[in-house]
Amino acid sequence: MAEGDDLFPGFAPLWIEGPAGRWFGRAGGPEAAPPLLLLHGFPQSHAMWHRLAPALAQTHRVIALDLKGYGWSAAPDSGSGENAYAKRRLGAEIVAVMERLGHIRFAVAGHDRGARIGYRLALDEPGRIERLALLDIVPTDVQWARIEANPEANRHWPFLSRPAPEPETVIRRDPDGYFEGLLRDWTAPHDLTAFDTRALTLYRQAWAVPERIHAMCEDYRAGGADGPDRAADRADLAAGRTLPMPVLVLASEAYLDRDKPETALAAWQRTFAPRAQGARIASGHFMAEEAPEPTLRALQAFLAA
């Protein structure tokens, strides 16, 4: 048995050749069932879905991917060209991966960075996406407006998006200390009790690899204040583009929606998803692991509607 297999009973490991290297994922559920793509967030991997994926696979063909640069997927350097982790580029690469698995149209549930790829893909290629669930984010342009209004908020965003190798050098001194500190800070009880030790082992393995630390920083540079992700948001907002498919916004009470003048759902309805529905989860940021039961119920009801 490969490491992590026991977190996903009944799922098969996948290695998929993509446009920018190999992607790792797991697939489970009936092959003829509607496809559902699960995209994880920072600083984790596909393992964050282990408490939801088996139940979702009862009604869907579930594919849980490691994002490029995370987990066991390839972690290419951007070099001196376009940022390899721009969400528009990642969305196009994920479309190619899903096509190689035989899925032209599919539903997406994304958390954190995975949700940012999900909504960018859905804006760029709306015909691909049946339904879109966004877990604990607001649009990137809204996020930066909040940071600019309150520089003490989400300090990891400006730090990780600073030019290389500044954040990489700091993180490499104590990667477990840095990333585990974020996990603790963003949970409701500010500790690691919500995380299965097997999942934490997989997260730590990736944190120990310098190329993956760099990839995570590149991900945030793409989403930086002057990066391509925010520029794409602003162009679409100026053009009045919105998401035509059903959209679910799940927001954590103890993290994203805590002490905010505007809820996550209101931010999405004001921008890209005027018809979005939403729910608040009594949880910190990592709702799929901290509050799996209410998160699963919300996703199942949305996917079945």
C-alpha positions in Angstrom: 0.0 0.0 0.0 1.3 3.4 -1.0 1.5 6.2 1.6 -1.9 7.9 1.8 -3.9 5.1 0.2 -5.7 4.4 3.5 -7.0 7.9 3.6 -9.0 7.2 0.4 -10.5 3.7 0.6 -11.7 2.6 -2.8 -9.8 5.3 -4.7 -7.2 4.5 -7.3 -3.9 6.6 -7.5 -3.4 8.5 -10.8 -0.4 9.8 -12.6 -1.5 12.0 -15.5 0.9 13.6 -18.0 -0.1 17.3 -18.3 1.2 20.2 -20.4 3.7 21.1 -17.7 4.7 17.7 -16.3 3.0 15.0 -14.3 0.1 15.5 -12.0 -0.8 13.2 -9.1 -4.4 12.5 -8.1 -6.8 9.9 -6.9 -10.1 8.8 -8.5 -13.0 7.0 -6.9 -16.7 6.4 -7.5 -18.6 4.9 -10.4 -16.9 5.6 -13.7 -20.2 6.5 -15.3 -21.2 8.9 -12.6 -21.0 12.7 -13.0 -17.4 13.9 -12.6 -16.5 16.1 -9.7 -13.0 17.7 -9.4 -11.7 18.5 -6.0 -8.9 21.1 -5.8 -7.1 21.7 -2.5 -5.6 24.8 -0.9 -2.4 26.1 0.6 -0.3 24.7 2.2 -1.8 21.3 1.7 -2.5 18.6 -0.9 -5.3 16.4 -2.2 -5.2 14.7 1.2 -7.3 17.6 2.7 -10.4 16.0 1.1 -10.0 12.6 2.8 -13.0 13.1 5.1 -15.3 14.1 2.3 -14.2 12.3 -0.9 -15.5 8.7 -0.1 -19.0 10.0 0.6 -19.0 12.2 -2.5 -17.9 9.2 -4.5 -21.2 7.5 -3.7 -22.9 9.8 -6.3 -20.0 11.2 -8.4 -16.8 10.1 -10.1 -14.5 12.0 -7.8 -11.0 13.2 -8.9 -8.8 14.8 -6.2 -5.7 16.4 -7.7 -2.5 17.7 -6.2 -2.1 21.2 -7.7 1.0 21.9 -9.7 3.8 22.5 -7.2 2.0 20.9 -4.3 1.9 17.3 -3.0 3.3 14.9 -5.6 2.6 16.9 -8.7 5.3 18.5 -10.8 6.8 21.7 -9.5 8.3 23.5 -12.4 10.1 26.8 -12.1 8.6 29.8 -13.9 12.0 30.8 -15.2 12.2 34.2 -16.6 8.9 34.0 -18.5 5.2 34.0 -17.6 4.5 32.9 -14.1 3.8 29.2 -14.3 1.3 29.4 -11.5 -1.0 32.1 -12.9 -4.5 30.8 -12.3 -5.5 31.2 -16.0 -2.6 29.0 -17.0 -3.4 26.4 -14.3 -7.0 26.3 -15.3 -6.1 25.5 -18.9 -3.7 22.8 -17.7 -6.3 21.2 -15.5 -8.8 21.2 -18.5 -6.1 19.2 -20.4 -5.7 16.8 -17.5 -9.4 16.2 -17.1 -9.7 15.6 -20.9 -7.1 13.0 -20.6 -9.2 11.3 -18.0 -12.2 11.5 -20.3 -14.1 14.4 -18.7 -15.1 17.4 -20.9 -17.6 18.9 -18.5 -17.4 18.5 -14.7 -18.3 20.1 -11.4 -15.6 21.7 -9.3 -15.2 22.1 -5.5 -12.2 24.1 -4.6 -10.7 25.3 -1.3 -8.4 28.3 -0.9 -5.9 28.3 -3.8 -7.8 25.5 -5.5 -11.0 27.7 -5.4 -9.0 30.5 -7.1 -8.1 28.2 -9.9 -11.7 27.0 -10.0 -13.4 30.4 -10.4 -10.8 31.5 -13.0 -11.3 28.4 -15.0 -15.1 28.8 -14.8 -14.8 32.4 -16.0 -12.5 31.6 -18.8 -14.3 28.4 -20.0 -17.8 28.4 -18.5 -19.0 25.7 -20.8 -16.7 23.2 -19.0 -18.1 23.7 -15.5 -21.4 22.2 -14.4 -21.4 23.5 -10.9 -18.8 25.5 -8.9 -18.3 25.3 -5.1 -15.9 27.8 -3.6 -14.7 27.1 -0.1 -13.5 30.0 2.1 -12.3 32.6 -0.4 -13.3 36.0 -1.8 -12.2 37.1 -5.3 -8.5 37.9 -5.5 -9.2 41.6 -6.3 -11.5 41.8 -3.2 -8.9 40.1 -1.1 -6.2 42.6 -2.0 -8.6 45.5 -1.4 -9.1 44.2 2.1 -5.3 43.8 2.7 -4.7 47.3 1.3 -7.3 48.7 3.7 -5.8 46.7 6.6 -2.2 45.8 6.1 -2.2 43.6 9.3 -4.8 41.3 7.7 -3.5 38.2 5.9 0.1 39.1 6.2 1.2 35.9 4.4 -0.2 37.3 1.1 2.3 40.2 0.7 5.1 38.1 2.3 4.8 35.1 0.0 4.4 37.3 -3.0 7.7 39.2 -2.4 10.4 38.6 -5.1 12.4 35.4 -5.0 14.3 34.2 -3.1 13.3 36.3 0.0 10.3 34.3 1.3 11.8 31.0 0.2 15.0 31.7 2.2 13.0 32.5 5.3 10.8 29.5 5.1 13.6 27.0 4.4 15.1 27.8 7.8 12.2 26.1 9.5 9.5 24.9 7.0 7.5 22.9 9.6 7.5 25.8 12.0 6.3 28.2 9.3 3.6 26.1 7.7 2.4 24.5 10.9 2.1 27.9 12.4 -0.3 28.9 9.6 -2.4 25.8 10.1 -2.7 26.5 13.8 -3.4 30.2 13.3 -6.2 29.6 10.8 -8.1 26.8 12.7 -10.8 27.8 15.1 -9.0 26.3 18.2 -5.6 27.4 17.0 -4.0 24.0 17.1 -3.5 20.9 15.0 -6.1 18.6 16.5 -8.3 18.8 13.3 -5.7 17.2 11.1 -5.3 13.5 10.7 -1.6 12.6 11.4 -1.4 10.7 8.1 -2.5 13.8 6.2 0.0 16.0 8.2 2.8 13.5 7.2 2.0 14.1 3.6 1.9 17.9 4.0 5.2 17.8 5.8 6.8 15.8 3.1 6.1 18.5 0.5 7.1 21.3 2.8 10.6 19.8 3.1 11.2 20.1 -0.7 12.8 23.4 -1.7 11.2 23.3 -5.2 7.8 23.0 -3.6 8.4 25.9 -1.2 9.4 28.0 -4.3 6.3 26.8 -6.2 4.0 27.9 -3.3 5.6 31.3 -3.4 5.2 31.5 -7.1 1.5 30.7 -6.6 1.2 33.7 -4.4 3.3 35.9 -6.7 0.8 35.1 -9.4 -1.9 36.2 -7.0 0.1 39.3 -5.9 -1.1 42.8 -5.8 0.3 43.5 -9.3 0.2 39.9 -10.5 -1.7 38.2 -13.4 -4.5 36.8 -11.2 -5.6 40.2 -10.0 -5.2 41.7 -13.4 -7.5 39.0 -14.9 -10.1 39.7 -12.1 -10.0 43.4 -12.9 -10.4 42.9 -16.6 -13.4 40.6 -16.1 -15.0 42.9 -13.6 -14.6 45.9 -16.0 -16.2 43.8 -18.7 -19.1 42.8 -16.4 -18.4 39.0 -16.8 -20.1 36.7 -14.3 -20.3 33.0 -13.6 -23.3 31.5 -15.4 -23.3 28.1 -13.7 -24.7 27.5 -10.2 -22.2 28.7 -7.5 -22.0 27.7 -3.9 -20.0 29.9 -1.5 -19.0 28.2 1.9 -17.5 30.6 4.4 -15.9 29.8 7.8 -17.3 31.7 10.8 -14.0 31.7 12.6 -11.8 32.8 9.7 -13.1 34.2 6.5 -16.3 35.8 7.8 -15.0 36.7 11.2 -15.2 40.5 11.9 -15.6 41.4 8.2 -17.8 44.3 7.0 -18.9 42.2 4.0 -19.6 38.5 4.0 -17.9 36.2 1.5 -21.3 35.5 -0.1 -22.0 39.2 -0.5 -18.6 39.8 -2.0 -19.3 37.1 -4.6 -22.8 38.4 -5.3 -21.4 41.9 -5.8 -18.7 40.7 -8.3 -18.7 37.5 -10.2 -21.6 35.4 -8.9 -24.7 37.5 -8.5 -26.9 34.4 -8.2 -24.6 32.5 -5.8 -26.1 30.7 -2.8 -24.1 30.3 0.3 -23.7 28.9 3.8 -21.6 29.7 6.8 -19.7 26.8 8.5 -18.9 26.8 12.2 -15.2 26.3 11.6 -11.8 27.8 11.0 -10.3 28.0 7.5 -9.8 24.2 7.0 -13.5 23.3 7.0 -13.1 20.0 5.2 -11.0 18.8 8.1 -12.4 20.8 11.0 -16.1 20.5 10.2 -16.4 17.7 7.7 -20.1 16.8 8.4 -21.7 20.2 7.7 -19.3 20.8 4.9 -20.2 17.5 3.3 -24.0 18.1 3.8 -23.7 21.5 2.1 -21.8 20.1 -0.9 -24.1 17.1 -1.3 -27.2 19.3 -1.3 -25.6 21.6 -3.8 -24.5 18.9 -6.2 -27.8 17.1 -6.0 -29.9 20.2 -6.8 
